[in-house]
Amino acid sequence: MTQTPKIMHKEHDGFLYTYFENYDDDCNCMWRKNSEHENVYTIERVDILPEFRRKGFARELLKDALKRIAVEGVVDQIIHLTH
């Protein structure tokens, strides 16, 4: 696979997801708003299928998640980033 698959978005139980079309359960970036601080978000996980590794796709998911967060308002900081 040479092109990044189309990036999609969904919300479920208060969590916001950026994911690749056709891979919504196995390959995603999850974030949520911090309930104690305004304009603070937590990115909790980035899951990448083995066939997508080392191709820059995780970076594309993160970049898209950050764009979506920016739409919510000014982002003061990202609290936590884990794999």
MMTF fields as JSON, N, C-alpha, C and O atoms, coordinates in Angstrom:
{
  "mmtfVersion": "1.0.0",
  "mmtfProducer": "UNKNOWN",
  "numBonds": 331,
  "numAtoms": 332,
  "numGroups": 83,
  "numChains": 1,
  "numModels": 1,
  "chainsPerModel": [1],
  "groupsPerChain": [83],
  "chainIdList": ["A"],
  "bondAtomList": [4, 2, 8, 6, 12, 10, 16, 14, 20, 18, 24, 22, 28, 26, 32, 30, 36, 34, 40, 38, 44, 42, 48, 46, 52, 50, 56, 54, 60, 58, 64, 62, 68, 66, 72, 70, 76, 74, 80, 78, 84, 82, 88, 86, 92, 90, 96, 94, 100, 98, 104, 102, 108, 106, 112, 110, 116, 114, 120, 118, 124, 122, 128, 126, 132, 130, 136, 134, 140, 138, 144, 142, 148, 146, 152, 150, 156, 154, 160, 158, 164, 162, 168, 166, 172, 170, 176, 174, 180, 178, 184, 182, 188, 186, 192, 190, 196, 194, 200, 198, 204, 202, 208, 206, 212, 210, 216, 214, 220, 218, 224, 222, 228, 226, 232, 230, 236, 234, 240, 238, 244, 242, 248, 246, 252, 250, 256, 254, 260, 258, 264, 262, 268, 266, 272, 270, 276, 274, 280, 278, 284, 282, 288, 286, 292, 290, 296, 294, 300, 298, 304, 302, 308, 306, 312, 310, 316, 314, 320, 318, 324, 322, 328, 326],
  "bondOrderList": [1, 1, 1, 1, 1, 1, 1, 1, 1, 1, 1, 1, 1, 1, 1, 1, 1, 1, 1, 1, 1, 1, 1, 1, 1, 1, 1, 1, 1, 1, 1, 1, 1, 1, 1, 1, 1, 1, 1, 1, 1, 1, 1, 1, 1, 1, 1, 1, 1, 1, 1, 1, 1, 1, 1, 1, 1, 1, 1, 1, 1, 1, 1, 1, 1, 1, 1, 1, 1, 1, 1, 1, 1, 1, 1, 1, 1, 1, 1, 1, 1, 1],
  "groupList": [{"groupName": "MET", "atomNameList": ["N", "CA", "C", "O"], "elementList": ["N", "C", "C", "O"], "formalChargeList": [0, 0, 0, 0], "bondAtomList": [1, 0, 2, 1, 3, 2], "bondOrderList": [1, 1, 2], "singleLetterCode": "M", "chemCompType": "L-PEPTIDE LINKING"}, {"groupName": "THR", "atomNameList": ["N", "CA", "C", "O"], "elementList": ["N", "C", "C", "O"], "formalChargeList": [0, 0, 0, 0], "bondAtomList": [1, 0, 2, 1, 3, 2], "bondOrderList": [1, 1, 2], "singleLetterCode": "T", "chemCompType": "L-PEPTIDE LINKING"}, {"groupName": "GLN", "atomNameList": ["N", "CA", "C", "O"], "elementList": ["N", "C", "C", "O"], "formalChargeList": [0, 0, 0, 0], "bondAtomList": [1, 0, 2, 1, 3, 2], "bondOrderList": [1, 1, 2], "singleLetterCode": "Q", "chemCompType": "L-PEPTIDE LINKING"}, {"groupName": "PRO", "atomNameList": ["N", "CA", "C", "O"], "elementList": ["N", "C", "C", "O"], "formalChargeList": [0, 0, 0, 0], "bondAtomList": [1, 0, 2, 1, 3, 2], "bondOrderList": [1, 1, 2], "singleLetterCode": "P", "chemCompType": "L-PEPTIDE LINKING"}, {"groupName": "LYS", "atomNameList": ["N", "CA", "C", "O"], "elementList": ["N", "C", "C", "O"], "formalChargeList": [0, 0, 0, 0], "bondAtomList": [1, 0, 2, 1, 3, 2], "bondOrderList": [1, 1, 2], "singleLetterCode": "K", "chemCompType": "L-PEPTIDE LINKING"}, {"groupName": "ILE", "atomNameList": ["N", "CA", "C", "O"], "elementList": ["N", "C", "C", "O"], "formalChargeList": [0, 0, 0, 0], "bondAtomList": [1, 0, 2, 1, 3, 2], "bondOrderList": [1, 1, 2], "singleLetterCode": "I", "chemCompType": "L-PEPTIDE LINKING"}, {"groupName": "HIS", "atomNameList": ["N", "CA", "C", "O"], "elementList": ["N", "C", "C", "O"], "formalChargeList": [0, 0, 0, 0], "bondAtomList": [1, 0, 2, 1, 3, 2], "bondOrderList": [1, 1, 2], "singleLetterCode": "H", "chemCompType": "L-PEPTIDE LINKING"}, {"groupName": "GLU", "atomNameList": ["N", "CA", "C", "O"], "elementList": ["N", "C", "C", "O"], "formalChargeList": [0, 0, 0, 0], "bondAtomList": [1, 0, 2, 1, 3, 2], "bondOrderList": [1, 1, 2], "singleLetterCode": "E", "chemCompType": "L-PEPTIDE LINKING"}, {"groupName": "ASP", "atomNameList": ["N", "CA", "C", "O"], "elementList": ["N", "C", "C", "O"], "formalChargeList": [0, 0, 0, 0], "bondAtomList": [1, 0, 2, 1, 3, 2], "bondOrderList": [1, 1, 2], "singleLetterCode": "D", "chemCompType": "L-PEPTIDE LINKING"}, {"groupName": "GLY", "atomNameList": ["N", "CA", "C", "O"], "elementList": ["N", "C", "C", "O"], "formalChargeList": [0, 0, 0, 0], "bondAtomList": [1, 0, 2, 1, 3, 2], "bondOrderList": [1, 1, 2], "singleLetterCode": "G", "chemCompType": "PEPTIDE LINKING"}, {"groupName": "PHE", "atomNameList": ["N", "CA", "C", "O"], "elementList": ["N", "C", "C", "O"], "formalChargeList": [0, 0, 0, 0], "bondAtomList": [1, 0, 2, 1, 3, 2], "bondOrderList": [1, 1, 2], "singleLetterCode": "F", "chemCompType": "L-PEPTIDE LINKING"}, {"groupName": "LEU", "atomNameList": ["N", "CA", "C", "O"], "elementList": ["N", "C", "C", "O"], "formalChargeList": [0, 0, 0, 0], "bondAtomList": [1, 0, 2, 1, 3, 2], "bondOrderList": [1, 1, 2], "singleLetterCode": "L", "chemCompType": "L-PEPTIDE LINKING"}, {"groupName": "TYR", "atomNameList": ["N", "CA", "C", "O"], "elementList": ["N", "C", "C", "O"], "formalChargeList": [0, 0, 0, 0], "bondAtomList": [1, 0, 2, 1, 3, 2], "bondOrderList": [1, 1, 2], "singleLetterCode": "Y", "chemCompType": "L-PEPTIDE LINKING"}, {"groupName": "ASN", "atomNameList": ["N", "CA", "C", "O"], "elementList": ["N", "C", "C", "O"], "formalChargeList": [0, 0, 0, 0], "bondAtomList": [1, 0, 2, 1, 3, 2], "bondOrderList": [1, 1, 2], "singleLetterCode": "N", "chemCompType": "L-PEPTIDE LINKING"}, {"groupName": "CYS", "atomNameList": ["N", "CA", "C", "O"], "elementList": ["N", "C", "C", "O"], "formalChargeList": [0, 0, 0, 0], "bondAtomList": [1, 0, 2, 1, 3, 2], "bondOrderList": [1, 1, 2], "singleLetterCode": "C", "chemCompType": "L-PEPTIDE LINKING"}, {"groupName": "TRP", "atomNameList": ["N", "CA", "C", "O"], "elementList": ["N", "C", "C", "O"], "formalChargeList": [0, 0, 0, 0], "bondAtomList": [1, 0, 2, 1, 3, 2], "bondOrderList": [1, 1, 2], "singleLetterCode": "W", "chemCompType": "L-PEPTIDE LINKING"}, {"groupName": "ARG", "atomNameList": ["N", "CA", "C", "O"], "elementList": ["N", "C", "C", "O"], "formalChargeList": [0, 0, 0, 0], "bondAtomList": [1, 0, 2, 1, 3, 2], "bondOrderList": [1, 1, 2], "singleLetterCode": "R", "chemCompType": "L-PEPTIDE LINKING"}, {"groupName": "SER", "atomNameList": ["N", "CA", "C", "O"], "elementList": ["N", "C", "C", "O"], "formalChargeList": [0, 0, 0, 0], "bondAtomList": [1, 0, 2, 1, 3, 2], "bondOrderList": [1, 1, 2], "singleLetterCode": "S", "chemCompType": "L-PEPTIDE LINKING"}, {"groupName": "VAL", "atomNameList": ["N", "CA", "C", "O"], "elementList": ["N", "C", "C", "O"], "formalChargeList": [0, 0, 0, 0], "bondAtomList": [1, 0, 2, 1, 3, 2], "bondOrderList": [1, 1, 2], "singleLetterCode": "V", "chemCompType": "L-PEPTIDE LINKING"}, {"groupName": "ALA", "atomNameList": ["N", "CA", "C", "O"], "elementList": ["N", "C", "C", "O"], "formalChargeList": [0, 0, 0, 0], "bondAtomList": [1, 0, 2, 1, 3, 2], "bondOrderList": [1, 1, 2], "singleLetterCode": "A", "chemCompType": "L-PEPTIDE LINKING"}],
  "groupTypeList": [0, 1, 2, 1, 3, 4, 5, 0, 6, 4, 7, 6, 8, 9, 10, 11, 12, 1, 12, 10, 7, 13, 12, 8, 8, 8, 14, 13, 14, 0, 15, 16, 4, 13, 17, 7, 6, 7, 13, 18, 12, 1, 5, 7, 16, 18, 8, 5, 11, 3, 7, 10, 16, 16, 4, 9, 10, 19, 16, 7, 11, 11, 4, 8, 19, 11, 4, 16, 5, 19, 18, 7, 9, 18, 18, 8, 2, 5, 5, 6, 11, 1, 6],
  "groupIdList": [1, 2, 3, 4, 5, 6, 7, 8, 9, 10, 11, 12, 13, 14, 15, 16, 17, 18, 19, 20, 21, 22, 23, 24, 25, 26, 27, 28, 29, 30, 31, 32, 33, 34, 35, 36, 37, 38, 39, 40, 41, 42, 43, 44, 45, 46, 47, 48, 49, 50, 51, 52, 53, 54, 55, 56, 57, 58, 59, 60, 61, 62, 63, 64, 65, 66, 67, 68, 69, 70, 71, 72, 73, 74, 75, 76, 77, 78, 79, 80, 81, 82, 83],
  "secStructList": [7, 7, 1, 7, 7, 7, 3, 3, 3, 3, 3, 3, 6, 6, 3, 3, 3, 3, 3, 3, 6, 6, 7, 6, 6, 6, 1, 3, 3, 3, 3, 3, 3, 7, 1, 1, 1, 6, 6, 3, 3, 3, 3, 3, 3, 3, 7, 7, 7, 4, 4, 4, 6, 6, 6, 6, 2, 2, 2, 2, 2, 2, 2, 2, 2, 2, 2, 2, 2, 2, 2, 2, 1, 7, 7, 7, 3, 3, 3, 3, 3, 7, 7],
  "xCoordList": [0.843, 0.0, 0.894, 1.746, 0.705, 1.565, 0.866, 1.536, -0.447, -1.18, -1.809, -2.153, -1.955, -2.663, -4.14, -4.736, -4.739, -6.183, -6.951, -6.422, -8.181, -9.012, -9.233, -9.552, -9.059, -9.236, -10.681, -11.233, -11.276, -12.666, -12.711, -11.692, -13.913, -14.083, -15.37, -16.356, -15.351, -16.571, -16.472, -15.39, -17.616, -17.678, -18.452, -19.478, -17.963, -18.631, -18.378, -17.225, -19.43, -19.344, -18.425, -17.669, -18.479, -17.678, -16.247, -15.496, -15.861, -14.529, -14.632, -15.589, -13.652, -13.601, -12.51, -11.44, -12.767, -11.834, -11.505, -12.374, -10.249, -9.794, -9.339, -8.543, -9.831, -9.496, -9.446, -9.923, -8.863, -8.805, -10.083, -10.545, -10.637, -11.809, -11.515, -10.419, -12.476, -12.389, -11.593, -11.466, -11.053, -10.276, -10.702, -9.853, -11.985, -12.441, -12.264, -12.217, -12.165, -12.005, -10.55, -10.227, -9.672, -8.308, -7.229, -6.072, -7.567, -6.537, -7.085, -7.782, -6.77, -7.363, -6.56, -5.649, -6.91, -6.368, -7.553, -8.533, -7.477, -8.591, -8.194, -7.086, -9.08, -8.821, -10.104, -11.203, -9.944, -11.106, -10.765, -9.599, -11.808, -11.64, -11.353, -11.884, -10.509, -10.245, -11.399, -11.718, -12.024, -13.204, -12.87, -13.752, -11.616, -11.232, -10.67, -10.673, -10.188, -9.54, -10.116, -10.313, -10.381, -10.911, -9.802, -8.661, -10.131, -9.202, -7.991, -6.913, -8.156, -7.084, -7.634, -8.742, -6.852, -7.275, -6.242, -5.075, -6.686, -5.807, -5.876, -6.96, -4.731, -4.663, -4.253, -3.177, -5.125, -4.935, -4.317, -3.675, -4.502, -3.925, -3.871, -4.712, -2.889, -2.807, -2.553, -1.521, -3.462, -3.311, -3.049, -3.784, -2.023, -1.691, -1.595, -0.9, -2.287, -2.193, -0.774, -0.109, -0.302, 1.077, 1.416, 2.535, 0.483, 0.786, 0.945, 1.432, 0.542, 0.68, 1.934, 2.266, 2.618, 3.77, 4.896, 5.1, 5.638, 6.81, 6.474, 7.323, 5.215, 4.806, 4.281, 3.764, 4.407, 3.968, 2.475, 1.98, 1.746, 0.305, -0.089, -1.079, 0.658, 0.358, 0.499, -0.312, 1.513, 1.703, 0.509, 0.065, -0.014, -1.179, -2.409, -3.175, -2.599, -3.717, -3.572, -4.542, -2.365, -2.131, -2.338, -2.971, -1.812, -1.972, -3.451, -3.896, -4.201, -5.615, -6.349, -7.231, -5.993, -6.61, -6.351, -7.255, -5.131, -4.805, -5.594, -6.008, -5.801, -6.624, -8.057, -8.664, -8.586, -9.955, -10.068, -11.064, -9.069, -9.063, -9.022, -9.717, -8.218, -8.099, -9.439, -9.705, -10.277, -11.605, -12.444, -13.292, -12.205, -12.947, -12.624, -13.444, -11.48, -11.054, -9.544, -8.869, -9.022, -7.576, -7.124, -7.671, -6.136, -5.623, -4.442, -3.419, -4.586, -3.523, -2.397, -1.223, -2.741, -1.714, -2.323, -3.533, -1.481, -1.905, -1.277, -0.059, -2.115, -1.677, -0.876, 0.147, -1.308, -0.726, -0.722, -1.718, 0.362, 0.453, 1.116, 2.267, 0.406, 0.955, 0.661, -0.175, 1.359, 1.145, 0.428, 0.128],
  "yCoordList": [-1.168, 0.0, 1.238, 1.389, 2.101, 3.27, 4.562, 5.524, 4.608, 5.812, 5.642, 4.532, 6.762, 6.726, 6.484, 7.183, 5.503, 5.297, 6.543, 7.367, 6.681, 7.827, 7.841, 6.813, 9.019, 9.165, 9.561, 10.465, 8.876, 9.085, 9.517, 9.496, 9.913, 10.375, 9.814, 9.628, 9.547, 9.122, 9.501, 9.78, 9.505, 9.75, 8.606, 8.184, 8.098, 6.994, 7.106, 7.145, 7.157, 7.237, 8.355, 8.166, 9.507, 10.647, 10.646, 11.584, 9.619, 9.548, 9.892, 9.508, 10.608, 10.992, 10.169, 9.975, 9.691, 8.817, 9.352, 9.846, 9.242, 9.405, 8.013, 7.384, 7.528, 6.162, 6.071, 6.958, 4.985, 4.754, 4.054, 3.101, 4.542, 3.907, 2.424, 2.054, 1.591, 0.125, -0.499, -1.722, 0.309, -0.237, 0.419, 0.683, 0.686, 1.47, 0.782, 1.471, -0.537, -1.222, -1.52, -1.746, -1.525, -2.005, -0.948, -1.213, 0.226, 1.194, 2.589, 3.147, 3.162, 4.455, 5.268, 4.765, 6.503, 7.438, 7.934, 8.423, 7.814, 8.182, 9.385, 9.429, 10.35, 11.486, 11.901, 11.535, 12.676, 13.201, 14.532, 14.862, 15.278, 16.547, 16.267, 15.318, 17.101, 17.015, 17.699, 18.849, 17.013, 17.564, 18.66, 19.425, 18.745, 19.727, 21.02, 22.049, 20.985, 22.146, 22.42, 21.502, 23.682, 24.067, 24.007, 24.38, 23.547, 23.479, 22.604, 22.855, 21.581, 20.606, 19.245, 18.872, 18.513, 17.218, 16.162, 16.468, 14.922, 13.789, 12.877, 12.462, 12.569, 11.541, 10.266, 10.191, 9.263, 8.087, 6.895, 6.059, 6.808, 5.628, 5.825, 6.5, 5.233, 5.128, 3.65, 3.11, 3.009, 1.6, 1.531, 2.121, 0.825, 0.682, -0.802, -1.556, -1.207, -2.585, -2.866, -1.97, -4.102, -4.423, -4.031, -3.592, -4.177, -3.856, -2.35, -1.938, -1.53, -0.077, 0.464, 1.637, -0.35, 0.139, 0.586, 0.027, 1.615, 2.158, 2.814, 2.915, 3.257, 3.926, 5.329, 5.977, 5.811, 7.16, 7.299, 8.417, 6.189, 6.27, 6.717, 7.432, 6.312, 6.76, 8.278, 8.948, 8.81, 10.262, 10.939, 11.994, 10.347, 10.925, 10.92, 11.884, 9.829, 9.791, 10.868, 11.548, 11.022, 12.037, 13.445, 14.279, 13.709, 15.033, 15.351, 16.468, 14.374, 14.594, 14.794, 15.647, 14.015, 14.19, 15.595, 16.229, 16.084, 17.434, 18.496, 19.502, 18.276, 19.206, 19.225, 20.286, 18.036, 17.942, 18.597, 19.261, 18.418, 19.055, 20.567, 21.289, 21.05, 22.494, 23.106, 24.267, 22.339, 22.82, 23.106, 23.999, 22.349, 22.534, 23.871, 24.388, 24.432, 25.681, 25.689, 24.796, 26.679, 26.776, 25.675, 25.521, 24.917, 23.827, 24.344, 24.734, 24.346, 24.847, 23.835, 24.206, 22.595, 21.569, 20.203, 20.018, 19.259, 17.866, 17.188, 17.204, 16.602, 16.115, 14.829, 14.694, 13.898, 12.559, 11.922, 11.982, 11.334, 10.627, 9.292, 9.245, 8.213, 6.885, 6.026, 6.362, 4.908, 3.958, 2.772, 1.82],
  "zCoordList": [0.0, 0.0, 0.0, 0.875, -0.956, -1.064, -0.659, -0.286, -0.722, -0.352, 1.024, 1.43, 1.737, 3.005, 2.726, 1.906, 3.398, 3.212, 3.653, 4.399, 3.199, 3.562, 5.076, 5.674, 5.688, 7.127, 7.424, 6.796, 8.384, 8.77, 10.234, 10.924, 10.71, 12.077, 12.657, 11.944, 13.957, 14.64, 16.109, 16.626, 16.764, 18.2, 18.816, 18.281, 19.948, 20.624, 22.121, 22.551, 22.914, 24.379, 24.858, 25.811, 24.215, 24.632, 24.124, 24.393, 23.401, 22.814, 21.334, 20.662, 20.842, 19.44, 18.774, 19.35, 17.582, 16.89, 15.5, 14.781, 15.149, 13.784, 13.355, 14.052, 12.225, 11.825, 10.311, 9.603, 9.828, 8.392, 7.935, 8.563, 6.838, 6.247, 6.054, 5.635, 6.355, 6.269, 7.414, 7.466, 8.335, 9.453, 10.761, 11.613, 10.941, 12.085, 13.433, 14.451, 13.487, 14.766, 15.101, 16.268, 14.119, 14.333, 14.199, 14.525, 13.735, 13.395, 13.647, 12.8, 14.823, 15.101, 16.093, 16.751, 16.182, 17.148, 17.973, 17.411, 19.282, 20.148, 20.995, 21.53, 21.117, 21.992, 22.681, 22.264, 23.749, 24.446, 25.105, 25.323, 25.413, 26.106, 27.571, 28.147, 28.17, 29.596, 30.312, 30.011, 31.248, 31.914, 32.926, 33.316, 33.354, 34.372, 33.794, 34.471, 32.556, 31.961, 30.581, 29.785, 30.306, 29.006, 27.95, 28.224, 26.773, 25.639, 25.905, 25.365, 26.728, 26.967, 26.571, 26.957, 25.802, 25.285, 25.623, 25.863, 25.638, 25.872, 24.655, 24.245, 24.084, 23.044, 23.761, 24.355, 23.7, 24.528, 23.817, 24.453, 22.52, 21.879, 20.374, 19.78, 19.796, 18.348, 18.057, 18.455, 17.383, 17.006, 15.513, 14.72, 15.134, 13.72, 13.386, 14.066, 12.351, 11.892, 11.415, 10.895, 11.585, 11.189, 9.757, 9.495, 8.828, 7.431, 7.197, 6.143, 8.165, 8.039, 8.722, 8.552, 9.472, 10.23, 9.321, 8.243, 9.773, 9.086, 7.741, 6.855, 7.611, 6.372, 6.638, 5.727, 7.877, 8.211, 8.467, 8.61, 8.529, 8.69, 10.096, 10.251, 11.123, 12.488, 12.567, 13.207, 11.926, 11.894, 11.227, 11.682, 10.158, 9.482, 10.39, 10.405, 11.151, 12.087, 13.16, 13.495, 13.697, 14.727, 14.178, 14.826, 12.995, 12.396, 12.186, 12.45, 11.715, 11.492, 12.815, 12.909, 13.837, 15.158, 15.684, 16.229, 15.527, 15.988, 15.222, 15.8, 13.932, 13.157, 13.682, 13.824, 13.967, 14.481, 15.851, 16.139, 16.688, 18.007, 17.839, 18.554, 16.905, 16.682, 16.285, 16.595, 15.608, 15.223, 16.474, 16.467, 17.537, 18.782, 19.442, 20.2, 19.181, 19.793, 19.913, 19.401, 20.578, 20.752, 21.696, 22.788, 21.278, 22.096, 22.901, 22.337, 24.225, 25.088, 25.254, 25.268, 25.376, 25.535, 25.32, 25.447, 24.996, 24.941, 26.146, 26.321, 26.963, 28.256, 28.16, 28.831, 27.355, 27.43, 26.04, 25.32, 25.684, 24.411, 24.677, 25.112, 24.422, 24.635, 23.441, 22.602, 23.368, 22.281, 22.861, 22.141]
}
